[in-house]
Amino acid sequence: VEIFKGLWPLIVRVVERHGADAKAAENTSRALKHAMRSAGLDFVPLADAVMDLLVRAFEATGRSPYLYCASICVTEFKDVKDQQLLNMLGAMAGPALSRLTTLSAFTSSPDVAEEYFYLLSRFVGHCPGPLFLSPPGLLSSSLRCAGVGMAVHHRCASKAVLSFLESVIDHGLSGGCGLPGLQAAVSESGDAVVGGALRALMGDTPLFHVDTKAKGSLAGVLHKLMRLCRALV
């Protein structure tokens, strides 16, 4: 950690000057990932600075490795930085959601879609409290965005979208924290999810969308959403 602290000014300069370069973004994020995973909670003194850098880098460049690195922050700092993690997610959600407004946008930026929805899934799995107990705007907007992307013909992006939806629904079915916030988000955006699923099923849908033994399928989303809506009534 002390060595990394000494290198931190250099890392910041690299990201600020070359962060838009795909290779630089990938290599910098990989270095941060390994440092956080290796140091664990000893890395906490640098956590705020890392999250701030990731937010600024993604806002400036839109490169997906910064979203992936943010998801590592969730798993490593979930017990000590929950509010800061939510702030990071909220700041990254704006540019991600504004970019992913149409199916063609999902098709042209599948890496951003994949990493954004896997970041959300990490939140649901590791740090649900801040997400579900906060005002439902972020969750609701992300559900609407997922409804748009459910029909994307990209295996990894589709898997990320559908896995996020199933994770949210599973959280509600398990009686996890923040059910009123989840209910508000589903009431506001559930129709977009159902509509997206129906459009995907009626279109030229790849088989990997429809059903799978693992989490992340149209069949799983529709079946669990029906159960959730019954439970919330």
C-alpha positions as CSV (number, residue, x, y, z in Angstrom):
1,V,0.0,0.0,0.0
2,E,2.8,2.4,0.8
3,I,4.4,1.7,-2.6
4,F,1.1,2.4,-4.3
5,K,0.7,5.6,-2.4
6,G,4.0,6.7,-3.8
7,L,2.9,5.8,-7.3
8,W,-0.5,7.5,-6.9
9,P,0.4,10.9,-8.4
10,L,1.8,9.1,-11.5
11,I,-1.4,7.0,-11.9
12,V,-3.5,10.1,-11.7
13,R,-1.4,11.9,-14.3
14,V,-1.6,8.8,-16.7
15,V,-5.4,8.7,-16.3
16,E,-5.8,12.4,-16.8
17,R,-3.6,12.5,-19.9
18,H,-4.2,9.2,-21.5
19,G,-7.4,7.9,-19.9
20,A,-9.3,8.0,-23.2
21,D,-6.9,5.5,-24.8
22,A,-8.4,2.0,-24.6
23,K,-5.2,0.3,-23.7
24,A,-4.3,2.8,-21.0
25,A,-7.7,2.6,-19.5
26,E,-7.5,-1.2,-19.4
27,N,-4.0,-1.4,-18.0
28,T,-4.6,1.3,-15.3
29,S,-7.9,-0.4,-14.2
30,R,-6.1,-3.7,-14.1
31,A,-3.4,-2.3,-11.9
32,L,-5.9,-0.8,-9.5
33,K,-7.9,-4.0,-9.4
34,H,-4.9,-6.1,-8.4
35,A,-3.8,-3.5,-5.8
36,M,-7.2,-3.4,-4.2
37,R,-7.6,-7.2,-4.1
38,S,-4.1,-7.7,-2.8
39,A,-4.3,-5.1,-0.1
40,G,-7.9,-5.7,1.0
41,L,-9.0,-3.3,3.8
42,D,-5.4,-1.9,4.1
43,F,-6.3,-0.1,0.9
44,V,-9.2,1.8,2.5
45,P,-7.2,5.0,3.0
46,L,-6.9,5.3,-0.8
47,A,-10.5,4.2,-1.5
48,D,-12.0,7.7,-1.8
49,A,-9.3,8.9,-4.1
50,V,-9.7,5.8,-6.3
51,M,-13.4,6.2,-6.5
52,D,-13.1,9.9,-7.3
53,L,-10.6,9.1,-10.1
54,L,-12.8,6.4,-11.6
55,V,-15.8,8.7,-11.7
56,R,-13.8,11.5,-13.3
57,A,-12.2,9.2,-15.8
58,F,-15.5,7.6,-16.8
59,E,-17.3,11.0,-17.1
60,A,-14.5,12.3,-19.3
61,T,-13.9,9.2,-21.5
62,G,-16.8,6.8,-21.3
63,R,-14.4,3.8,-21.2
64,S,-15.8,0.7,-19.7
65,P,-12.8,-0.5,-17.7
66,Y,-13.5,2.3,-15.2
67,L,-16.9,0.8,-14.6
68,Y,-15.3,-2.6,-14.1
69,C,-12.9,-1.2,-11.6
70,A,-15.7,0.5,-9.8
71,S,-17.4,-2.9,-9.4
72,I,-14.2,-4.1,-7.7
73,C,-14.5,-1.2,-5.3
74,V,-17.9,-2.5,-4.3
75,T,-16.7,-6.0,-3.4
76,E,-13.6,-4.7,-1.5
77,F,-15.1,-1.7,0.4
78,K,-18.7,-2.7,0.8
79,D,-18.4,-2.9,4.6
80,V,-16.7,0.4,5.2
81,K,-17.6,2.8,2.3
82,D,-21.3,2.1,1.5
83,Q,-22.4,5.7,1.1
84,Q,-19.3,6.6,-0.9
85,L,-19.9,3.6,-3.1
86,L,-23.5,4.8,-3.8
87,N,-22.2,8.3,-4.6
88,M,-19.8,6.7,-7.1
89,L,-22.6,4.7,-8.7
90,G,-24.8,7.7,-8.9
91,A,-22.1,9.7,-10.6
92,M,-21.3,7.0,-13.1
93,A,-25.0,6.2,-13.8
94,G,-25.6,9.6,-15.4
95,P,-23.2,9.2,-18.4
96,A,-23.9,5.5,-18.7
97,L,-27.7,5.8,-18.8
98,S,-27.5,8.8,-21.2
99,R,-25.4,6.8,-23.5
100,L,-27.6,3.6,-23.4
101,T,-31.0,5.1,-24.6
102,T,-31.7,2.9,-27.6
103,L,-31.1,-0.7,-28.7
104,S,-28.7,0.6,-31.3
105,A,-26.7,2.3,-28.6
106,F,-26.5,-1.0,-26.7
107,T,-25.3,-2.6,-29.9
108,S,-22.6,0.0,-30.5
109,S,-21.5,0.1,-26.8
110,P,-21.9,-3.5,-25.5
111,D,-18.9,-3.2,-23.2
112,V,-20.4,-0.2,-21.4
113,A,-23.7,-2.0,-21.1
114,E,-22.0,-5.1,-19.8
115,E,-19.9,-3.4,-17.2
116,Y,-22.6,-0.9,-16.0
117,F,-25.2,-3.7,-15.4
118,Y,-22.6,-5.9,-13.7
119,L,-21.7,-3.0,-11.5
120,L,-25.3,-2.7,-10.5
121,S,-25.5,-6.5,-9.9
122,R,-22.5,-6.2,-7.6
123,F,-24.4,-3.6,-5.6
124,V,-27.4,-5.8,-5.4
125,G,-25.3,-8.8,-4.2
126,H,-22.8,-7.1,-2.0
127,C,-24.1,-3.7,-0.9
128,P,-27.9,-3.7,-1.3
129,G,-28.8,-1.4,1.5
130,P,-27.7,2.0,0.0
131,L,-29.2,1.1,-3.3
132,F,-32.7,0.0,-2.2
133,L,-33.0,2.4,0.8
134,S,-32.1,5.5,-1.3
135,P,-34.7,7.4,-3.4
136,P,-35.8,5.0,-6.2
137,G,-34.7,7.3,-9.1
138,L,-31.4,5.5,-9.8
139,L,-32.9,2.0,-9.6
140,S,-36.0,3.0,-11.6
141,S,-33.9,4.6,-14.4
142,S,-31.7,1.6,-14.5
143,L,-34.7,-0.7,-14.8
144,R,-36.0,1.3,-17.7
145,C,-32.6,1.2,-19.4
146,A,-32.5,-2.6,-18.9
147,G,-35.9,-2.8,-20.6
148,V,-34.4,-1.2,-23.6
149,G,-31.4,-3.5,-23.7
150,M,-33.0,-6.8,-23.1
151,A,-33.1,-7.6,-26.8
152,V,-29.5,-6.7,-27.6
153,H,-27.8,-9.3,-29.8
154,H,-24.6,-9.4,-27.8
155,R,-24.1,-12.4,-25.5
156,C,-22.2,-10.7,-22.7
157,A,-24.2,-7.4,-22.7
158,S,-27.4,-9.4,-22.7
159,K,-26.2,-11.6,-19.9
160,A,-25.3,-8.6,-17.8
161,V,-28.7,-6.9,-18.3
162,L,-30.7,-10.0,-17.6
163,S,-28.5,-11.0,-14.6
164,F,-29.1,-7.5,-13.1
165,L,-32.9,-7.9,-13.5
166,E,-32.9,-11.3,-11.9
167,S,-30.7,-10.1,-9.1
168,V,-33.1,-7.2,-8.3
169,I,-36.2,-9.5,-8.5
170,D,-34.5,-12.2,-6.3
171,H,-33.7,-9.5,-3.7
172,G,-37.4,-8.6,-3.5
173,L,-38.5,-12.3,-3.4
174,S,-36.0,-13.0,-0.5
175,G,-37.5,-10.1,1.6
176,G,-34.3,-8.2,1.6
177,C,-33.9,-4.6,2.8
178,G,-35.5,-1.7,1.1
179,L,-38.7,-3.4,-0.2
180,P,-40.7,-0.1,-0.3
181,G,-38.0,1.5,-2.6
182,L,-38.0,-1.6,-4.7
183,Q,-41.8,-1.5,-4.9
184,A,-41.7,2.1,-6.0
185,A,-39.1,1.4,-8.7
186,V,-41.0,-1.6,-10.0
187,S,-44.3,0.3,-10.0
188,E,-42.6,3.1,-12.1
189,S,-40.5,1.0,-14.5
190,G,-41.8,-2.6,-14.4
191,D,-43.9,-2.0,-17.5
192,A,-40.7,-1.1,-19.4
193,V,-39.1,-4.4,-18.3
194,V,-42.1,-6.4,-19.3
195,G,-42.4,-4.5,-22.6
196,G,-38.7,-5.1,-23.3
197,A,-39.0,-8.8,-22.6
198,L,-42.0,-9.1,-24.9
199,R,-40.3,-7.2,-27.7
200,A,-37.3,-9.4,-27.3
201,L,-39.4,-12.6,-27.4
202,M,-41.4,-11.4,-30.5
203,G,-38.2,-10.4,-32.4
204,D,-35.3,-12.3,-33.8
205,T,-34.1,-13.4,-30.4
206,P,-31.0,-15.5,-30.0
207,L,-31.5,-18.7,-28.0
208,F,-29.1,-17.5,-25.3
209,H,-31.6,-14.8,-24.4
210,V,-34.5,-17.1,-23.8
211,D,-33.5,-19.6,-21.2
212,T,-30.4,-20.8,-19.5
213,K,-29.5,-22.9,-16.5
214,A,-27.5,-20.0,-15.0
215,K,-29.0,-16.7,-13.9
216,G,-29.8,-14.3,-16.7
217,S,-32.6,-15.2,-19.1
218,L,-35.8,-13.8,-20.4
219,A,-37.8,-16.7,-19.0
220,G,-36.2,-16.3,-15.6
221,V,-37.0,-12.5,-15.5
222,L,-40.6,-12.9,-16.5
223,H,-41.3,-15.8,-14.2
224,K,-39.7,-14.1,-11.2
225,L,-41.2,-10.7,-12.0
226,M,-44.7,-12.3,-11.9
227,R,-43.9,-13.8,-8.5
228,L,-42.5,-10.5,-7.2
229,C,-45.5,-8.5,-8.3
230,R,-47.8,-10.9,-6.6
231,A,-45.7,-10.7,-3.4
232,L,-45.7,-6.8,-3.5
233,V,-49.5,-6.5,-3.9
